[in-house]
Every structure is written in C-alpha cells, then in structure tokens.
Amino acid sequence: QVQLVESGGGLVQAGGSLRLSCAASGRTFSSYTMGWFRQAPGKEREFVAASRWGSGNTYYAASVKGRFTISRDNAKNTVDLQMNSLKPEDTAVYYCARVRNPGWTSTVRDDYDYWGQGTQVTVSS
C-alpha cells in the first residue's frame, strides 16, 4: 500500500511563495511519474505539474508555467512543488499523486491512482 503525505500549505499574500512537499512510502518511487493536482471550491481537480520517472522531465499546466517548479528526490522518496508569484486564483487544495503504472508519463487525472490527503493553499489579494 502506497501512502502519500503532503505538507507545506498555508495562507500567503498575492505575489508570495510557498513550498509544498510530498513524502511517499514504497520501494519503487523512482519508477513512477509523480504529479501535483489542485481543486478549487466548486471546480474539478486539475493537473498542475508532473515529474517523469527516470529522466525527471517536468510538465506544467499553462496557468502555472514559469511560476511553479516541481522537483523530486528519489533517494528520499519526496516530490516538492515550489510555488512563486502566487495569485488568488491559485487558491485550492493541492494533492500529490502517483501515476497508476511504472513507466507511464501522464498529466491526466484518471491515470493517477494513489493520492495524498491534500493541503490547503490560500492566496489573499
């Protein structure tokens, strides 16, 4: 059973920064693409960023590209999301997730089967 635990959310003013961290259990972390998603009130959960297994190539939603950076440490089984220049529209619950199968690369929500409990990010104007 894989467990994902997020930390680092909070309240920040527009223009500020936050860093989210996700700690994963399991021995094969490096074989899986890891992603961050977010869900704002009344909206569907949407893709934010992903870090590919192996190469560590990164992928971003257009709305966060240039402001957010995803990084992973395979030795520590962690994946972080550095969020800069935050905007009120970034307010959401942020979730860490693991793709369904090793070797997959995906930005599609339904391709991820393990999820953390979520951490709230609130950006005030």
N, C-alpha and C positions, 0 to 999 in steps of 0.2 A: 504494500500500500504506500503510495506516494503522498507526502504531506508538503504543502507549500504554506509558508507563513510570511506575510508581508509586515513591514514596519516602515515608519518614517512619514506618515501622513500628518496633516495638521492644517492650521489656518495661517495664511500668508497674504500680504497685500499684493495687489497687481504690480507686476514688474519684479517680484521677488523670486526666490528659488527654494526648491525642496528636493530632497533625495529620498527616493523610495528604495527599499531593499527587500528581497525575497530570498528566504532560505529554504532549500529543498532537501528532502530526505531521499535516500536511494543511491545506488552504486553506479548507475549509468547516466548520470546527469549530463555528461558531455556528449552523449549520443542523441540528445533531444533538443530541438528548437524550443526556446523559451520565449514567451510573449507577455506583454502588458496590454491590458484592455481597461476600458473605463465605462462607467454607466452613470449618466446624469439622471436626475429625477424625471420620470415620465418619458425617458428615451431608452432605446435599445443599447445593449452593451456593444461597444465599438472597439475596433483594433486601434492601438496606439503605437506599439513598437515591438519588434521581434529580433532575437539574436539567434542566428542559424547554428545548428550543431556543426562541429568540425571547424569550418573556416571562421565561424564567428561573424560572418557577414550580417549587417544590420539592415533593418527595414523600418520605415516610419510612415505613419499617416501623414497626409499632406498638411493637416492642420497643426502638426507639432514639429515637422521637419525644420531643422535649424535651431530649434529651441530645446528639444529633449534629446538625451543621449542614453542609449541602453548599453550596458556592459555586463559581462559575465566573468566569473572566476570559477573555472571548473574544478580547481583544487579545493575550493571552499563550498562548492555547490550553491553559489549565490548568483543572483542576477539583479542588477540595480537599474534604476531609472532616474537619471539626473534631469530635473526639470527647471529650466531657466526662463526668464521673461514671462512669467506666468500671467495668464489673463483670467478674468472672471469666468469666461466660457470653458476654462479647464476644470472648473469645479465639478467633482464627480467622486464616486467610489472607484478606486483603482484596484484592479485584480491582476495578480501574477498567474500565469497558466503554463502548462506543459502540453506540447503537441501530442497527438494520440499515438503515433508510431515513431520509433527511432529512424533517423534518416530523412524524415519529412521536413519540408520547409513550407510554411503556410502563414498567411495573415487572416485566415478565415476563422471566425469564432468557433464554428462547429467542428473544426479539425482539432480542437483542444479538448482534452477530457479530464485533466486534473486542474483544479482551481484553488486559489487561496481564499481566505475568508473576506478579503478586501480591506482597504484602508481609505479613510475619507480624506480628500483634499478639498479645501475650501479657499477660494481666492476672492478676496474682497476688493471692491473698486475704490 
